[in-house]
Amino acid sequence: MRARSAFPVAALAATAALTLSACGGGSGGGDSKISPTTAPPATATATATSAQPAATGGVLTVDPALALPADLKLDFDWRLPADDAEAGVLTASADFMQSMTHGVVEQSVKGGALNTYAEGDAYSYAKQYVQMHIDAKKTVTGTDRFFRPAVKLLAKNSAAEVTFCEDQSKLFSKEIGTGKVHVTGADDRNYVSYQLVLSLFRPGTQLWRAQSITTKERALECKQ
C-alpha cells in the first residue's frame, strides 16, 4: 500500500520481499529506500468476530471498529452489487484496506483489527506496513480514494479476486511528534492499482478474509 505517506510501495507480489520507499515531501525532502526482509509467515489466528455480512444493493460501509480521526478519510467510491457474495467480498476488501490505515493511526500491530480481515501473506504485508510507520513515528492525514472495483468469484464462490484503483494525491504523511504534514505535489505515483485474493472465512456466511495482495505503482490506467 503506497499511502503517499511514510512508505509507498513500488510494486508488491504478496509472496515476494517487500520493497518500500519513504516519501520525503516538504522542503528539502528526498526519497530514501527501505527494503525490509521478506515478510514472515503470519501466526495469528483471527476470529473475525467484528466482521459483519454486507448489506447488498446499497452504499458500502466500513466496520465502525475501524473509525479514523477527523483529519483522515478513506473514500471507497464503491456501490455494493445485488449479489450477496460480491457485496461481501467488496466490504471485506474495504475493511482490510482500512484496517491497515487504522493500525498506522493507532501505531499498533497488536489487537484484532489486522488479523480479523487478513491472514497469510496479506496479514504479513499489513503488519510490515504498519510497523514501518511505527518505526518512523509517522501517520497519515487527508483523503485516500479507492475506486473502480471489480469482483471475480472463484472456486464455487468460496474465493474471490478483487481489483481496484487508488488515488493518493490528497493523502499525506504526518510526523507524530511535531504534527508536521509533508504535502506533496502531483505525481504519477499517486495512482496505484490493487489485486486482492480473498477466501470465504466461514461457509454459509459472507465473511471474507484477504489472503494476498499485489500492487502496481504509477498505474496510469487508474489516472484516466
Disulfide bonds with the S-S distance in Angstrom:
Cys165-Cys222 2.01
